[in-house]
């Protein structure tokens, strides 16, 4: 059954209008017709089986058919481990398809949020199109992956931000977190991420942030900034030098699997 992202879940009392881009995708790409049944998702963990109603002018509404249990196939016992993990990927912006691929896989692996970081060695010229254009593009990719993989909670792609500004903002917000710097230069001295998770990550940890560097490596100034950052923990990702997108997915796989294991135990 096709899955559609909507602002809220339709109820027996109220249908929901699809946003124009989603209606366009449903009618022109998925070729849905009036009366077809779909799974309606709000991106916040809720779903319902719904019937699409074409309203004219390219618009469409969703009418309630059945509750979430019958539409999503996820019962209450499964919800804890199938939900997005409390993992935020802080990823230096990669060039071309690598960034889009990383966004898509972050959804499939279970990350809750992705923060694109502008660094000294960022190749993409963010200012030419503006950060909003890139955020919109990457969020669209994330939402398409959401509908395809069966996940119910949306991956939030944040506005691209300079590394220094992001560290300043998140260090001062008082949120309970651990930031893990996946630093390739510390492979032999830093604890490997998997070992750190097994030995040090408490079950009640509010959030883990995975900091992944750019393809060209951190600049000397950025390394100095990160070294002085309080609360930052360096971890390794094994004995080999990994491409940035590989490092991101490897770190996400271990971290999200760790939290799913805690949810199921």
C-alpha positions in Angstrom: 0.0 0.0 0.0 1.3 3.4 -1.0 2.3 5.8 1.9 1.6 9.5 1.9 3.0 12.2 4.2 0.3 14.6 5.5 0.1 17.4 8.1 -2.1 15.4 10.4 -3.8 12.0 10.4 -7.4 11.9 9.1 -10.0 10.9 11.6 -13.6 9.5 11.3 -14.8 13.0 11.8 -12.4 15.0 9.6 -10.5 14.4 6.4 -7.2 16.0 5.7 -6.0 18.0 2.7 -2.7 16.9 1.2 -0.1 19.6 0.6 0.2 20.4 -3.1 3.6 18.7 -3.6 2.4 15.5 -2.0 -0.9 15.6 -3.9 1.0 16.1 -7.1 3.3 13.2 -6.3 0.3 11.0 -5.4 -1.6 11.7 -8.5 1.1 12.1 -11.2 4.0 9.9 -9.9 2.2 7.2 -8.0 -0.8 7.4 -10.3 -3.3 7.0 -7.5 -7.0 7.5 -8.4 -10.1 8.6 -6.5 -11.0 5.9 -4.0 -7.6 4.2 -3.8 -6.5 3.3 -0.3 -3.2 4.5 1.1 -1.3 4.7 4.4 -1.5 8.3 5.8 1.5 9.3 8.0 2.2 12.5 9.8 5.9 12.0 10.2 5.6 12.1 14.0 5.0 8.4 14.6 1.3 8.1 13.7 -0.4 6.4 10.8 -3.8 5.4 9.6 -5.3 3.7 6.5 -7.0 6.3 4.4 -8.9 6.7 1.1 -7.7 9.3 -1.4 -10.3 11.7 -2.8 -9.4 13.8 -5.8 -10.8 17.4 -5.3 -10.0 18.9 -8.7 -7.3 21.3 -9.8 -4.7 18.7 -8.9 -5.7 18.6 -5.3 -6.5 15.6 -3.1 -7.9 14.9 0.4 -7.5 11.8 2.6 -10.5 10.2 4.3 -10.1 7.9 7.4 -10.6 4.2 6.8 -8.9 2.3 9.7 -6.7 2.9 12.7 -2.9 2.9 12.9 -2.5 -0.7 14.1 -4.1 -2.1 11.0 -2.4 0.3 8.6 1.2 0.3 9.8 1.6 -3.3 10.9 3.4 -2.1 14.0 1.9 -3.0 17.3 2.6 -1.4 20.7 5.4 -3.9 21.6 7.2 -3.0 18.4 6.9 0.8 18.6 9.8 1.3 21.1 12.5 -0.3 18.9 11.1 0.8 15.5 11.0 4.5 16.5 13.8 6.8 15.5 16.8 6.5 17.7 18.0 9.5 19.8 20.9 10.0 17.4 21.8 13.2 15.6 24.1 13.1 12.6 26.3 16.2 12.5 27.7 15.8 9.0 30.0 18.1 7.2 28.4 18.8 3.8 29.5 16.3 1.1 29.6 17.0 -2.5 27.2 15.8 -5.1 25.4 12.5 -4.8 27.3 11.5 -1.6 25.3 14.0 0.5 22.0 12.9 -0.9 22.9 9.3 -0.4 23.9 9.9 3.2 20.6 11.7 3.9 18.6 8.8 2.5 20.5 6.2 4.4 20.3 8.2 7.7 16.5 7.8 7.4 16.7 4.1 6.7 19.1 3.5 9.6 17.0 5.4 12.1 18.6 8.7 12.9 16.3 11.4 14.4 18.0 14.5 13.0 20.7 15.5 10.5 22.6 18.8 10.8 24.5 19.7 7.6 27.7 21.5 8.7 29.6 24.1 6.6 33.3 23.7 7.1 36.5 25.2 5.7 36.8 22.4 3.2 33.1 22.4 2.1 33.1 22.2 -1.7 29.4 23.1 -2.3 28.8 26.9 -2.4 25.9 27.2 0.0 25.6 30.9 -0.4 25.0 30.9 -4.1 21.5 29.2 -3.8 21.0 29.9 -0.1 20.9 27.4 2.8 17.1 27.1 2.5 17.3 25.6 -1.0 19.6 22.9 0.2 17.6 22.2 3.3 14.4 21.9 1.1 16.1 19.5 -1.3 17.6 17.2 1.4 14.3 17.2 3.4 12.5 16.1 0.3 14.9 13.2 -0.2 14.5 12.3 3.5 10.7 12.3 3.2 10.8 10.1 0.1 13.0 7.6 1.9 10.7 7.7 4.9 7.7 6.6 2.8 9.7 3.8 1.2 11.3 2.2 4.2 8.3 1.8 6.5 9.5 4.3 9.2 6.9 6.5 10.7 8.9 9.3 12.2 10.4 12.0 10.0 14.1 12.7 9.9 14.5 16.4 10.5 17.1 18.0 8.2 18.2 21.2 9.7 19.3 24.4 8.0 23.0 24.2 6.9 25.1 26.0 9.6 28.8 26.8 10.1 30.6 24.5 12.4 31.6 27.2 14.9 28.0 28.7 15.0 26.5 25.2 15.6 28.9 24.3 18.4 28.2 27.6 20.1 24.4 27.2 19.8 24.2 23.6 21.0 26.8 23.9 23.8 24.7 26.6 25.4 21.2 25.1 25.1 21.4 22.9 28.2 20.2 19.8 26.4 21.5 16.5 27.9 23.7 15.0 25.2 27.0 13.4 24.3 28.9 14.5 21.2 31.1 11.9 19.7 33.8 13.2 17.4 34.6 10.4 14.9 38.2 11.4 14.4 40.2 9.5 11.9 43.5 10.8 13.3 42.8 9.1 16.6 42.3 5.6 15.3 45.0 4.1 17.4 44.4 6.0 20.7 40.7 6.7 20.9 38.2 4.0 22.0 36.3 2.5 19.1 32.7 3.7 18.9 31.2 0.2 19.4 33.3 -0.3 22.6 32.3 3.2 23.9 28.6 2.5 23.3 28.7 -0.9 25.1 30.7 0.4 28.0 29.7 4.0 28.5 26.4 4.9 26.9 23.7 4.8 29.6 20.2 3.7 28.7 18.7 7.0 29.8 21.0 9.1 27.6 18.9 11.8 26.1 20.8 12.1 22.8 24.0 11.1 21.0 25.5 13.4 18.4 27.8 11.9 15.8 30.3 14.5 14.4 31.7 13.5 11.0 34.3 15.5 9.2 34.5 16.8 5.6 36.0 14.9 2.7 39.1 17.1 2.7 39.6 16.7 6.5 39.2 19.4 9.2 41.3 22.6 8.9 43.9 23.3 11.6 41.6 26.0 13.0 38.6 23.6 13.2 40.7 21.0 14.9 41.8 23.6 17.5 38.2 24.6 18.0 37.0 21.0 18.4 39.9 20.2 20.8 38.8 23.0 23.0 35.1 22.1 22.9 33.9 20.9 26.4 32.1 17.6 26.6 33.3 16.3 23.3 34.5 12.7 23.2 36.8 11.4 20.5 36.1 7.9 19.2 37.5 5.8 16.4 35.8 3.8 13.6 38.3 1.1 13.2 41.7 0.6 11.7 41.1 2.0 8.2 40.6 5.5 6.8 36.9 5.7 5.7 35.3 8.0 3.2 33.1 10.6 4.9 29.9 9.0 3.7 31.1 5.5 4.8 32.1 6.9 8.2 28.6 8.5 8.6 26.8 5.3 7.8 29.1 3.1 9.9 28.7 5.3 13.0 24.9 5.6 12.5 24.5 1.8 12.1 26.3 1.1 15.4 24.6 3.9 17.3 21.1 3.3 16.1 21.4 -0.5 16.6 22.6 0.1 20.1 19.5 2.1 21.0 17.2 -0.4 19.3 18.8 -3.2 21.3 18.1 -1.2 24.5 14.5 -0.7 23.5 14.0 -4.4 22.9 15.7 -5.6 26.0 
